[in-house]
Amino acid sequence: MQKIRKGDSVVVLTGKDKGRTGEVLQVMPKEDRALVRGINMVKRHQRQTQTQEAGIINKEASIHLSNLAIAAKDGKPTRVGFQVVDGKKVRVAKRTGDLIDG
């Protein structure tokens, strides 16, 4: 089970976007990376195709999972732990002890 999943609200801990929050769009567990909406934006030169026009586009680049933390209900970053509740393994916020929806 992964600590950060698609749809989670996360806080960036380091880098040029430090302190910003966003929603996880995709997680790549083999590379330990994630795509976060609006975070780590890069410019890409796009070749024209039948569906897309040519030009310079902005898109999200992946960010390493070690630079992300789940945003607790108060918006502050928290670490993630696991507990067994009713026979199911669930994620728990270390800061507050609350269950993380998912």
Backbone bond lengths (Angstrom), bond angles and torsions (degrees), N, CA, C in turn:
res aa  C-N    CA-C-N  psi(-1)  N-CA   C-N-CA  omega(-1)  CA-C   N-CA-C  phi
1 M - - - 1.461 - - 1.532 108.82 -
2 Q 1.321 115.36 138.73 1.457 120.51 -177.12 1.522 111.10 -94.06
3 K 1.330 115.24 148.50 1.461 120.07 179.51 1.518 111.57 -77.59
4 I 1.343 117.00 -32.92 1.469 121.44 177.87 1.519 107.92 -117.30
5 R 1.331 116.09 129.06 1.460 121.36 -176.73 1.522 110.72 -127.22
6 K 1.324 115.35 165.74 1.455 121.90 176.25 1.529 109.42 -57.68
7 G 1.328 116.41 134.89 1.458 121.45 178.83 1.520 114.34 94.16
8 D 1.329 117.69 -12.15 1.465 120.72 179.18 1.522 110.90 -71.04
9 S 1.317 116.06 150.06 1.458 121.80 172.32 1.522 106.83 -92.57
10 V 1.342 116.69 124.59 1.461 120.65 -175.04 1.527 111.11 -126.14
11 V 1.344 115.51 157.91 1.460 124.05 176.29 1.517 107.41 -113.32
12 V 1.338 117.01 136.52 1.458 121.28 177.48 1.525 108.21 -83.87
13 L 1.347 116.57 128.48 1.458 121.61 -175.11 1.528 113.04 -91.64
14 T 1.335 117.84 -32.38 1.462 120.77 -177.05 1.512 110.12 -140.85
15 G 1.338 116.34 165.35 1.455 121.45 175.83 1.507 112.80 98.70
16 K 1.335 115.26 -170.72 1.465 120.25 -174.46 1.519 113.10 -68.23
17 D 1.331 117.87 -20.72 1.468 121.82 -179.89 1.524 112.13 -104.81
18 K 1.329 117.91 23.28 1.465 122.19 -176.63 1.529 111.08 -54.18
19 G 1.335 115.85 131.77 1.460 121.63 177.61 1.508 114.41 92.15
20 R 1.323 117.66 -15.95 1.464 120.29 -178.60 1.525 110.55 -80.74
21 T 1.330 115.62 152.90 1.459 120.77 179.22 1.514 109.93 -116.18
22 G 1.310 115.77 156.11 1.456 121.15 178.23 1.516 110.70 -166.66
23 E 1.321 114.89 172.40 1.456 121.66 -179.65 1.521 109.52 -98.53
24 V 1.331 116.82 137.16 1.461 122.03 179.60 1.529 108.20 -73.87
25 L 1.344 115.65 122.53 1.466 121.69 178.99 1.521 111.86 -90.90
26 Q 1.332 116.57 -35.43 1.455 121.36 -176.57 1.522 108.71 -156.28
27 V 1.330 116.56 142.30 1.461 121.83 175.54 1.519 108.41 -118.29
28 M 1.333 115.50 134.03 1.469 121.36 178.28 1.529 107.68 -115.21
29 P 1.342 117.58 89.15 1.466 120.28 -172.46 1.520 114.16 -64.92
30 K 1.322 118.36 -31.41 1.464 119.77 -179.23 1.520 111.39 -66.69
31 E 1.338 117.19 -33.10 1.466 121.36 179.47 1.531 111.97 -96.76
32 D 1.352 118.29 -3.35 1.474 122.94 -175.14 1.522 111.27 56.54
33 R 1.328 117.02 44.30 1.465 121.48 -178.31 1.523 110.15 -132.97
34 A 1.336 115.93 162.80 1.465 121.35 178.36 1.520 109.88 -145.50
35 L 1.327 115.80 152.69 1.462 122.58 171.24 1.521 107.63 -99.50
36 V 1.334 116.82 128.86 1.458 121.67 -179.07 1.522 108.50 -121.64
37 R 1.335 116.91 132.00 1.467 121.51 -176.93 1.522 111.21 -60.35
38 G 1.350 115.84 122.62 1.461 121.99 175.80 1.516 115.31 79.81
39 I 1.332 118.33 3.67 1.460 121.92 -177.18 1.526 109.25 -113.45
40 N 1.344 116.82 142.38 1.462 123.75 178.59 1.531 110.98 58.52
41 M 1.333 115.30 50.86 1.464 120.90 -179.24 1.529 109.97 -73.84
42 V 1.326 115.68 135.98 1.463 121.78 178.22 1.527 108.42 -130.81
43 K 1.329 115.88 156.36 1.457 120.96 177.28 1.523 108.69 -95.14
44 R 1.323 116.33 134.37 1.454 121.61 179.53 1.521 108.93 -124.35
45 H 1.319 116.77 135.65 1.455 121.29 174.96 1.519 107.48 -85.39
46 Q 1.331 115.47 117.95 1.466 121.91 -172.65 1.515 110.32 -103.16
47 R 1.306 116.70 127.01 1.460 121.32 174.31 1.536 108.22 -78.87
48 Q 1.309 116.29 147.31 1.454 120.07 -178.76 1.524 110.89 -71.18
49 T 1.336 114.74 135.21 1.465 121.22 174.52 1.523 108.11 -126.48
50 Q 1.317 116.16 -177.26 1.475 119.02 178.89 1.521 111.59 -65.58
51 T 1.333 116.44 -29.68 1.468 119.32 -176.55 1.526 113.18 -100.79
52 Q 1.347 118.25 -24.72 1.457 120.08 -176.67 1.509 111.83 -122.50
53 E 1.331 113.52 146.79 1.456 120.27 178.61 1.536 109.58 -83.20
54 A 1.311 116.49 156.18 1.461 120.75 177.68 1.523 109.85 -76.60
55 G 1.325 116.35 156.76 1.454 120.54 177.08 1.509 111.45 145.10
56 I 1.314 115.18 -172.27 1.461 121.31 179.57 1.519 107.69 -100.14
57 I 1.333 116.09 122.72 1.464 120.30 -179.13 1.525 109.74 -117.24
58 N 1.329 115.78 152.86 1.464 122.20 174.31 1.519 108.60 -97.41
59 K 1.320 116.70 132.21 1.460 119.83 176.05 1.515 109.11 -146.54
60 E 1.340 115.06 163.50 1.458 120.64 -179.93 1.526 110.11 -79.49
61 A 1.323 116.19 136.53 1.457 121.45 171.13 1.527 106.93 -101.43
62 S 1.329 116.37 158.56 1.455 119.44 -177.96 1.525 110.38 -71.31
63 I 1.319 115.25 155.66 1.464 122.33 178.65 1.525 107.15 -131.15
64 H 1.328 116.68 144.34 1.459 120.44 -175.89 1.529 110.54 -69.12
65 L 1.336 116.14 142.07 1.464 120.88 -177.20 1.526 112.83 -61.50
66 S 1.340 117.54 -26.98 1.465 119.87 -179.83 1.529 111.33 -68.57
67 N 1.331 117.14 -16.99 1.461 120.94 179.99 1.528 112.02 -94.97
68 L 1.324 117.22 6.53 1.461 122.29 -179.20 1.521 110.30 -120.51
69 A 1.337 116.22 149.17 1.464 121.64 172.63 1.523 107.75 -139.88
70 I 1.315 116.06 145.75 1.464 121.39 177.60 1.532 108.69 -62.22
71 A 1.331 116.73 138.42 1.464 121.16 175.80 1.524 108.04 -85.84
72 A 1.339 116.14 122.16 1.462 121.00 177.60 1.530 108.78 -71.41
73 K 1.316 116.27 178.16 1.474 120.37 -178.07 1.523 111.83 -61.21
74 D 1.349 117.33 -28.07 1.465 120.33 178.41 1.527 112.05 -85.66
75 G 1.342 117.70 0.82 1.458 121.82 177.66 1.516 114.49 89.35
76 K 1.330 117.32 -5.40 1.457 120.59 179.77 1.527 109.72 -86.33
77 P 1.338 117.11 152.77 1.464 119.34 179.98 1.525 111.58 -70.09
78 T 1.321 115.79 144.41 1.458 121.11 178.00 1.520 109.86 -140.17
79 R 1.322 115.22 150.72 1.453 119.82 174.23 1.523 108.48 -80.88
80 V 1.325 115.96 165.16 1.455 121.07 -175.25 1.516 109.33 -118.23
81 G 1.336 115.84 133.24 1.451 122.05 173.87 1.515 109.14 -121.88
82 F 1.313 116.27 176.26 1.459 121.02 -179.47 1.520 109.44 -125.66
83 Q 1.348 115.48 144.44 1.459 122.44 174.33 1.518 107.96 -139.10
84 V 1.313 115.73 157.91 1.463 120.42 174.21 1.526 107.19 -101.33
85 V 1.351 115.65 117.29 1.457 122.11 179.85 1.527 107.71 -124.06
86 D 1.321 116.51 122.78 1.475 122.18 -178.84 1.526 111.44 54.05
87 G 1.323 116.54 39.24 1.463 120.49 177.59 1.509 114.91 78.17
88 K 1.340 117.61 4.60 1.463 120.98 178.67 1.516 109.72 -117.43
89 K 1.335 115.78 142.87 1.459 120.99 176.61 1.526 107.97 -83.53
90 V 1.325 117.11 122.96 1.464 121.42 -177.78 1.523 109.97 -126.08
91 R 1.329 115.88 157.97 1.465 121.84 178.04 1.526 109.64 -87.04
92 V 1.325 115.50 142.13 1.456 121.54 -177.75 1.520 108.18 -131.08
93 A 1.344 116.82 136.21 1.461 121.91 176.44 1.529 108.45 -76.69
94 K 1.331 116.80 125.82 1.468 121.06 -177.97 1.523 111.42 -69.62
95 R 1.334 117.86 -32.86 1.464 121.33 -177.27 1.526 111.81 -65.40
96 T 1.343 116.11 -44.55 1.463 120.11 -173.74 1.519 113.77 -111.76
97 G 1.329 117.23 -21.44 1.465 120.38 -175.76 1.512 113.09 84.81
98 D 1.345 117.54 1.75 1.465 121.59 179.56 1.516 111.32 -73.72
99 L 1.326 116.07 152.86 1.456 120.91 172.86 1.519 108.72 -74.20
100 I 1.326 116.22 142.52 1.466 120.92 177.52 1.518 107.44 -95.81
101 D 1.328 116.05 123.29 1.470 120.65 -178.58 1.503 109.97 -60.42
102 G 1.314 116.63 141.83 1.444 118.59 178.43 1.477 115.45 164.40
